[in-house]
Amino acid sequence: MQRVHEPVDLIEAQMLISMLRNEGIDVYLQGEDLIGGVGELPALGLLGLMVANEDVERAQELIILYQQATPVTDDKTDVAQVVQYGTLEC
């Protein structure tokens, strides 16, 4: 197994895990149990997505596509604001 990505948080980790599994890639979340130790442990690098060696390239491609995706918006959404702040208002 190889580490293919370090998610920012558990939410991103779970979204990526769902995406990879839907594509037929078995994925394991390394470090999930360490989240409770934040403050005692380094803040970065606790989480890692692990996949089998034969799935590394495809998993990395899918993660890059996820990171480059543009949110779907309606005509009322100011796309410039979304890009500047990285969020959509609900």
HELIX and SHEET records of a PDB file:
HELIX    1   1 LEU A   10  ASN A   22  1                                  13    
HELIX    2   2 GLU A   32  GLY A   37  5                                   6    
HELIX    3   3 ASN A   53  ASP A   55  5                                   3    
HELIX    4   4 VAL A   56  GLN A   68  1                                  13    
HELIX    5   5 VAL A   79  TYR A   85  1                                   7    
SHEET    1   A 3 GLN A   2  HIS A   5  0                                        
SHEET    2   A 3 GLY A  48  VAL A  51 -1                                        
SHEET    3   A 3 VAL A  27  GLN A  30 -1                                        
END                                                                             
